[in-house]
Amino acid sequence: MADSPSWRQRLYVVIFQSDTIAGRRFDSALLIVILASLLVVILDSVDDISHAYGGLLSDIEWVINGLFLIEYLLRLYCSPKPLRYALSFYGLVDLLAVLPGVIAIFYPDAQYLLAVRVIRVLRIFRILKLRQYLRQADFLLTALRGSRQKITVFFVSVMSLVTVFGSLMYVVEGPEHGFTSIPRGIYWAIVTLTTVGFGDITPKTPLGQAIASLVMLTGYSIIAVPTGIFSAELHYAMRQERPAGALDKPCPACAKASHEAEAAFCSRCGNPLFPRADDATQR
């Protein structure tokens, strides 16, 4: 008869494994506590609510912080490698969620640091098992990696443009019109080029307004460039995905490894994947 698992092992299954009934219940309860904690922090930042229900919110916060502390200690206790968990990403997230409350015991003013707990919402991706969404996020990462050189060149070009335009506006408009330095002019050029238009600095001279018009037109003409680059790379990354039941037939022309199940031509270059009957006869 096999030895029954110890209490520590059962606790590990409940806390760290979400594919069991007990684990899912624990994760669901933890998610409720996390969202309640976020709600308390958000409500406490509103002056009217804080003045009216500050004591109640503080009591709820201490209870929630106690639950988080117990959870963190239990994770350290039942983890096979406590130090590895403590130094992992989620271990550091858990520590940051607990640490402000512990500090607040000795330094009451440190309660403002409780807003750090917002990062615990990252756990939702693990608790809700959003694997299909995280899997699709791989396409975004692939597209970003594929387009990083083109986008880097684009941003270097944009920074060169805003530096030139900002310097021109500093010379043309001068400090009397708000362009007190070249960095201030570069800030205006970025705001204008991106069509944000805060309006805190505006050109007053005819020449400055002409330069501003040129910057606006330039912004409209180049603002879609990084979107097009990224979209092209994303489309290519999605086409590279191996579909279910894919055909393991490399293209003889471009060497693409797999294709759709009933494909006769390469989806990348259009070359025939199989020799035609007349070609085989001639051979």
Residue pairs with C-beta under 8 A, 6 or more apart in sequence:
5 13
8 77
8 78
9 78
11 74
11 77
11 78
12 78
12 79
12 80
13 20
13 22
13 23
14 20
14 22
14 23
14 26
15 23
15 26
15 71
15 74
15 75
15 78
16 23
16 75
16 78
16 79
17 23
18 24
18 27
18 126
18 127
18 129
27 127
28 127
30 71
30 123
30 127
31 123
31 124
31 127
31 128
33 64
33 67
33 68
34 117
34 120
34 121
34 123
34 124
36 60
36 64
37 61
37 64
37 68
37 97
37 117
37 120
38 117
38 118
38 120
38 121
40 57
40 60
40 61
40 64
41 61
41 114
41 115
41 117
41 118
43 49
43 50
43 53
43 57
44 50
44 54
44 57
44 58
44 61
45 115
49 57
50 57
61 101
61 111
61 114
62 101
65 98
65 101
65 102
65 114
68 94
68 97
68 98
68 101
68 117
69 98
69 101
69 102
71 94
72 94
72 95
72 97
72 98
75 85
75 91
75 94
76 82
76 85
76 86
79 85
85 91
86 92
86 95
90 122
90 123
90 126
93 119
93 120
93 122
93 123
94 120
96 116
96 117
96 119
97 116
97 117
97 119
97 120
99 113
99 116
100 110
100 111
100 113
100 114
100 116
100 117
101 114
103 110
103 113
104 110
104 111
104 113
104 114
124 130
125 133
125 134
139 234
139 237
139 238
139 241
140 234
142 233
142 237
142 240
143 230
143 233
143 234
143 236
143 237
144 230
144 233
146 233
146 236
146 237
147 226
147 229
147 230
147 232
147 233
150 229
151 226
151 229
151 230
154 222
154 225
154 226
154 229
155 226
158 193
158 222
161 189
161 193
161 218
162 186
162 189
162 190
162 193
163 182
163 186
163 189
165 185
165 186
165 189
165 192
165 193
165 211
165 214
165 215
166 182
166 183
166 184
166 185
166 186
166 187
166 188
166 189
167 182
167 185
167 186
168 185
168 211
169 179
169 185
169 188
169 189
169 203
169 208
169 211
169 212
170 179
170 181
170 182
170 184
170 185
172 203
172 205
172 207
172 208
172 211
173 179
173 185
173 203
173 204
173 205
173 208
177 201
177 202
177 203
177 204
177 205
177 208
178 184
178 200
178 201
178 202
179 185
179 188
179 201
184 201
187 201
188 201
189 215
191 197
191 198
191 201
192 212
192 215
192 216
192 219
193 215
193 216
193 218
193 219
193 222
194 219
194 223
195 216
195 219
195 220
195 223
202 212
203 209
203 211
203 212
239 267
239 268
242 258
243 258
243 260
243 261
245 261
246 258
246 259
246 260
246 261
247 258
247 259
247 260
247 261
247 262
247 263
247 273
248 257
248 258
249 258
249 259
249 263
249 273
249 274
250 256
250 257
250 258
251 259
251 266
251 268
251 269
251 271
251 273
252 271
252 273
253 266
253 269
253 271
254 266
254 268
254 269
254 271
256 266
256 267
256 268
256 269
259 266
259 267
259 273
260 267
263 273
264 272
264 273
264 274
265 271
265 272
265 273
266 272
266 273
